[in-house]
């Protein structure tokens, strides 16, 4: 009886151990790709965990345009030794061949790994990098497009590599073909390119559209416009803005009635909305401004392109600004102030100012600023009938 009991206990322990192994292996298989750190907490030496963690680290390095981390290559080697028949063994051979300068042998090894695991990211990543580096753009783009589908946040991960390829190769047709069925990949690559204002023309050539279905500007346009202005390429920025705003009848000041508009900044209004205060169109041709008076703030601004000449800015103010709000116009890129118009304390006022724009001031920044006092005091006003006219100094 004791022997039977002992055997039952032994069988039970073996069954439990087997169940734990199966559950752990299934857990690792489920989380190794999307959450390698989570899987590593359960089974850090599992080859799939090692490989997935290594590829994640390599992908993060690629985003920063850095080479694969040595520790990641060590993890790939460990995975290959644990599972010598798996595709990771061929990755190790490929990496070793690549580092030795034997690119043909590296390609054969990476291709063998891809053949054994067509849905794994590793082989395709290394193949894409090899192809792009050796001038085989079409092959590299195809691997990167597939990689973007296989990886969580894949488009974001491969975008830096594709952006670098776009700036160095001029392969517009190949890139547009890669983007054709991958709109998110196109979006990510264009945003990556938009980080550098010198890429504006390249981004325009690559983009399949400039506006979203609702008429608003696409993300990369919104990213690059202020960068172009900051870089002093104001005319270039305006041409791009003019191509996407979709509105006609532009005057010296765009949208003086503060109506809802799909046109993006900086040549349309930028409104503030945070702990310092907010500004927004009231739907009746005016700008509702609430300034909390706790700290200085720019509540609304717009970039202008006024040619040299004489001008007059006028408006109607409802409420009591208390001297805590003022309009200013600054020359770009010199930051020299052309005027400052303080909004006074009397209600129902109609402030106005005359000013001159001289040569050497190709663009100007118009800002509505809130100035905090010694004691915080809230200002709630509405600005309407805002006009900017040229030539006449008449009231």
SULTA-V827979 format. One record per residue. N is the residue number from 1. RES is the residue in three letters. OMEGA is omega in whole degrees, -180 to 180 (999 if undefined). NEAR is the number of other C-alpha atoms within 10 Angstrom. Layout:
# SULTA-V827979
N_RES_OMEGA_NEAR ; N_RES_OMEGA_NEAR
This chain:
# SULTA-V827979
1_UNK_179_6 ; 2_UNK_-179_7 ; 3_UNK_179_8 ; 4_UNK_179_9 ; 5_UNK_179_10 ; 6_UNK_180_11 ; 7_UNK_179_12 ; 8_UNK_178_12 ; 9_UNK_-179_12 ; 10_UNK_179_12 ; 11_UNK_179_12 ; 12_UNK_180_12 ; 13_UNK_179_12 ; 14_UNK_-180_12 ; 15_UNK_179_12 ; 16_UNK_179_12 ; 17_UNK_179_12 ; 18_UNK_180_12 ; 19_UNK_179_12 ; 20_UNK_180_12 ; 21_UNK_-178_12 ; 22_UNK_-180_12 ; 23_UNK_-179_12 ; 24_UNK_180_16 ; 25_UNK_179_16 ; 26_UNK_179_12 ; 27_UNK_180_15 ; 28_UNK_180_24 ; 29_UNK_-178_16 ; 30_UNK_-172_13 ; 31_UNK_-177_17 ; 32_UNK_-179_23 ; 33_UNK_-175_22 ; 34_UNK_-177_16 ; 35_UNK_-176_16 ; 36_UNK_-180_23 ; 37_UNK_179_18 ; 38_UNK_179_15 ; 39_UNK_-178_25 ; 40_UNK_178_19 ; 41_UNK_-180_11 ; 42_UNK_-174_14 ; 43_UNK_-172_18 ; 44_UNK_-177_16 ; 45_UNK_177_15 ; 46_UNK_-177_21 ; 47_UNK_-180_23 ; 48_UNK_177_26 ; 49_UNK_180_28 ; 50_UNK_-177_28 ; 51_UNK_-178_28 ; 52_UNK_178_28 ; 53_UNK_180_24 ; 54_UNK_-178_24 ; 55_UNK_175_24 ; 56_UNK_180_22 ; 57_UNK_178_17 ; 58_UNK_179_23 ; 59_UNK_178_23 ; 60_UNK_177_17 ; 61_UNK_-180_15 ; 62_UNK_177_18 ; 63_UNK_179_15 ; 64_UNK_179_12 ; 65_UNK_177_12 ; 66_UNK_179_11 ; 67_UNK_179_11 ; 68_UNK_179_16 ; 69_UNK_179_16 ; 70_UNK_-180_11 ; 71_UNK_179_12 ; 72_UNK_178_19 ; 73_UNK_176_21 ; 74_UNK_179_15 ; 75_UNK_177_21 ; 76_UNK_177_27 ; 77_UNK_178_24 ; 78_UNK_179_20 ; 79_UNK_-180_26 ; 80_UNK_179_23 ; 81_UNK_180_15 ; 82_UNK_-179_14 ; 83_UNK_-172_15 ; 84_UNK_180_13 ; 85_UNK_-179_11 ; 86_UNK_-178_17 ; 87_UNK_-179_24 ; 88_UNK_177_31 ; 89_UNK_179_22 ; 90_UNK_175_25 ; 91_UNK_179_29 ; 92_UNK_179_24 ; 93_UNK_-180_20 ; 94_UNK_179_27 ; 95_UNK_179_22 ; 96_UNK_180_18 ; 97_UNK_-180_18 ; 98_UNK_180_18 ; 99_UNK_177_11 ; 100_UNK_179_11 ; 101_UNK_180_11 ; 102_UNK_-173_13 ; 103_UNK_177_18 ; 104_UNK_179_12 ; 105_UNK_178_17 ; 106_UNK_179_25 ; 107_UNK_179_22 ; 108_UNK_-179_16 ; 109_UNK_179_26 ; 110_UNK_178_28 ; 111_UNK_177_21 ; 112_UNK_178_18 ; 113_UNK_178_25 ; 114_UNK_179_23 ; 115_UNK_-179_13 ; 116_UNK_-178_16 ; 117_UNK_-174_16 ; 118_UNK_-179_16 ; 119_UNK_176_15 ; 120_UNK_-176_19 ; 121_UNK_-173_24 ; 122_UNK_-178_25 ; 123_UNK_-177_28 ; 124_UNK_177_25 ; 125_UNK_-177_22 ; 126_UNK_177_22 ; 127_UNK_-178_25 ; 128_UNK_179_26 ; 129_UNK_180_17 ; 130_UNK_-179_21 ; 131_UNK_-178_19 ; 132_UNK_-180_20 ; 133_UNK_-177_12 ; 134_UNK_173_11 ; 135_UNK_178_12 ; 136_UNK_-172_13 ; 137_UNK_-177_21 ; 138_UNK_180_18 ; 139_UNK_-180_15 ; 140_UNK_179_23 ; 141_UNK_180_23 ; 142_UNK_179_17 ; 143_UNK_-180_22 ; 144_UNK_178_29 ; 145_UNK_177_23 ; 146_UNK_179_20 ; 147_UNK_180_23 ; 148_UNK_179_21 ; 149_UNK_-174_15 ; 150_UNK_-173_17 ; 151_UNK_168_19 ; 152_UNK_-176_13 ; 153_UNK_-175_12 ; 154_UNK_-180_20 ; 155_UNK_180_25 ; 156_UNK_-177_20 ; 157_UNK_-176_25 ; 158_UNK_-176_24 ; 159_UNK_180_25 ; 160_UNK_179_21 ; 161_UNK_-180_21 ; 162_UNK_178_25 ; 163_UNK_178_22 ; 164_UNK_178_14 ; 165_UNK_-179_19 ; 166_UNK_-178_22 ; 167_UNK_-176_15 ; 168_UNK_-171_9 ; 169_UNK_-174_13 ; 170_UNK_-177_11 ; 171_UNK_-177_14 ; 172_UNK_-177_16 ; 173_UNK_-180_12 ; 174_UNK_180_16 ; 175_UNK_179_22 ; 176_UNK_177_16 ; 177_UNK_178_13 ; 178_UNK_-178_20 ; 179_UNK_-168_20 ; 180_UNK_-180_11 ; 181_UNK_-177_11 ; 182_UNK_-177_16 ; 183_UNK_180_13 ; 184_UNK_177_14 ; 185_UNK_176_25 ; 186_UNK_-178_24 ; 187_UNK_-178_20 ; 188_UNK_-179_22 ; 189_UNK_180_27 ; 190_UNK_176_29 ; 191_UNK_177_23 ; 192_UNK_178_21 ; 193_UNK_-176_25 ; 194_UNK_177_24 ; 195_UNK_179_14 ; 196_UNK_-176_14 ; 197_UNK_179_21 ; 198_UNK_179_16 ; 199_UNK_-173_18 ; 200_UNK_-178_22 ; 201_UNK_178_11 ; 202_UNK_179_16 ; 203_UNK_179_25 ; 204_UNK_-180_15 ; 205_UNK_-178_12 ; 206_UNK_-171_18 ; 207_UNK_176_18 ; 208_UNK_178_14 ; 209_UNK_-179_12 ; 210_UNK_-179_19 ; 211_UNK_175_17 ; 212_UNK_178_11 ; 213_UNK_180_9 ; 214_UNK_178_7 ; 215_UNK_180_14 ; 216_UNK_-180_17 ; 217_UNK_178_22 ; 218_UNK_-172_19 ; 219_UNK_-174_16 ; 220_UNK_178_22 ; 221_UNK_179_22 ; 222_UNK_179_18 ; 223_UNK_-170_18 ; 224_UNK_-176_24 ; 225_UNK_180_25 ; 226_UNK_178_19 ; 227_UNK_176_19 ; 228_UNK_179_22 ; 229_UNK_-179_20 ; 230_UNK_179_14 ; 231_UNK_179_14 ; 232_UNK_-180_15 ; 233_UNK_-172_17 ; 234_UNK_180_23 ; 235_UNK_177_14 ; 236_UNK_179_16 ; 237_UNK_-178_24 ; 238_UNK_178_19 ; 239_UNK_178_10 ; 240_UNK_179_19 ; 241_UNK_-179_22 ; 242_UNK_-180_16 ; 243_UNK_-176_13 ; 244_UNK_-173_21 ; 245_UNK_173_20 ; 246_UNK_-179_14 ; 247_UNK_179_11 ; 248_UNK_177_7 ; 249_UNK_-180_6 ; 250_UNK_178_9 ; 251_UNK_178_10 ; 252_UNK_178_15 ; 253_UNK_-177_21 ; 254_UNK_175_17 ; 255_UNK_-180_19 ; 256_UNK_178_19 ; 257_UNK_173_19 ; 258_UNK_179_21 ; 259_UNK_175_16 ; 260_UNK_-177_11 ; 261_UNK_177_14 ; 262_UNK_-179_16 ; 263_UNK_-177_21 ; 264_UNK_166_19 ; 265_UNK_9_18 ; 266_UNK_-178_19 ; 267_UNK_165_23 ; 268_UNK_-177_21 ; 269_UNK_165_23 ; 270_UNK_-178_18 ; 271_UNK_178_19 ; 272_UNK_173_18 ; 273_UNK_-180_15 ; 274_UNK_-175_10 ; 275_UNK_179_11 ; 276_UNK_-179_18 ; 277_UNK_177_22 ; 278_UNK_174_19 ; 279_UNK_180_22 ; 280_UNK_175_21 ; 281_UNK_-178_18 ; 282_UNK_179_17 ; 283_UNK_-180_12 ; 284_UNK_179_11 ; 285_UNK_-178_17 ; 286_UNK_178_22 ; 287_UNK_176_24 ; 288_UNK_-177_19 ; 289_UNK_174_27 ; 290_UNK_-179_21 ; 291_UNK_-173_29 ; 292_UNK_174_20 ; 293_UNK_-178_21 ; 294_UNK_179_18 ; 295_UNK_-179_15 ; 296_UNK_-176_17 ; 297_UNK_169_21 ; 298_UNK_-171_21 ; 299_UNK_177_23 ; 300_UNK_177_21 ; 301_UNK_178_22 ; 302_UNK_176_20 ; 303_UNK_-179_26 ; 304_UNK_175_23 ; 305_UNK_-178_18 ; 306_UNK_175_18 ; 307_UNK_178_17 ; 308_UNK_-179_13 ; 309_UNK_180_12 ; 310_UNK_-175_16 ; 311_UNK_175_18 ; 312_UNK_175_18 ; 313_UNK_-179_17 ; 314_UNK_-178_17 ; 315_UNK_172_17 ; 316_UNK_-178_18 ; 317_UNK_174_23 ; 318_UNK_-177_17 ; 319_UNK_-176_17 ; 320_UNK_179_19 ; 321_UNK_176_25 ; 322_UNK_-179_16 ; 323_UNK_-177_16 ; 324_UNK_179_21 ; 325_UNK_176_27 ; 326_UNK_171_17 ; 327_UNK_174_19 ; 328_UNK_176_18 ; 329_UNK_-176_23 ; 330_UNK_178_20 ; 331_UNK_176_22 ; 332_UNK_8_21 ; 333_UNK_-172_18 ; 334_UNK_-176_11 ; 335_UNK_175_12 ; 336_UNK_-177_12 ; 337_UNK_179_13 ; 338_UNK_173_17 ; 339_UNK_172_17 ; 340_UNK_-178_17 ; 341_UNK_179_17 ; 342_UNK_177_19 ; 343_UNK_-170_19 ; 344_UNK_-171_17 ; 345_UNK_-174_14 ; 346_UNK_-179_14 ; 347_UNK_176_14 ; 348_UNK_-177_14 ; 349_UNK_176_17 ; 350_UNK_-178_17 ; 351_UNK_178_14 ; 352_UNK_178_17 ; 353_UNK_174_17 ; 354_UNK_-179_19 ; 355_UNK_-179_16 ; 356_UNK_171_16 ; 357_UNK_-179_19 ; 358_UNK_176_14 ; 359_UNK_-178_9 ; 360_UNK_178_12 ; 361_UNK_-172_19 ; 362_UNK_-180_18 ; 363_UNK_-178_22 ; 364_UNK_178_25 ; 365_UNK_177_20 ; 366_UNK_-176_21 ; 367_UNK_168_20 ; 368_UNK_-172_21 ; 369_UNK_171_20 ; 370_UNK_-178_27 ; 371_UNK_-178_16 ; 372_UNK_176_19 ; 373_UNK_179_13 ; 374_UNK_176_8 ; 375_UNK_-180_8 ; 376_UNK_178_12 ; 377_UNK_-176_13 ; 378_UNK_177_16 ; 379_UNK_-179_19 ; 380_UNK_-176_17 ; 381_UNK_172_20 ; 382_UNK_177_21 ; 383_UNK_-180_22 ; 384_UNK_180_22 ; 385_UNK_180_15 ; 386_UNK_-179_20 ; 387_UNK_173_15 ; 388_UNK_-176_18 ; 389_UNK_-176_15 ; 390_UNK_168_16 ; 391_UNK_-172_11 ; 392_UNK_173_10 ; 393_UNK_-179_12 ; 394_UNK_179_6 ; 395_UNK_999_8
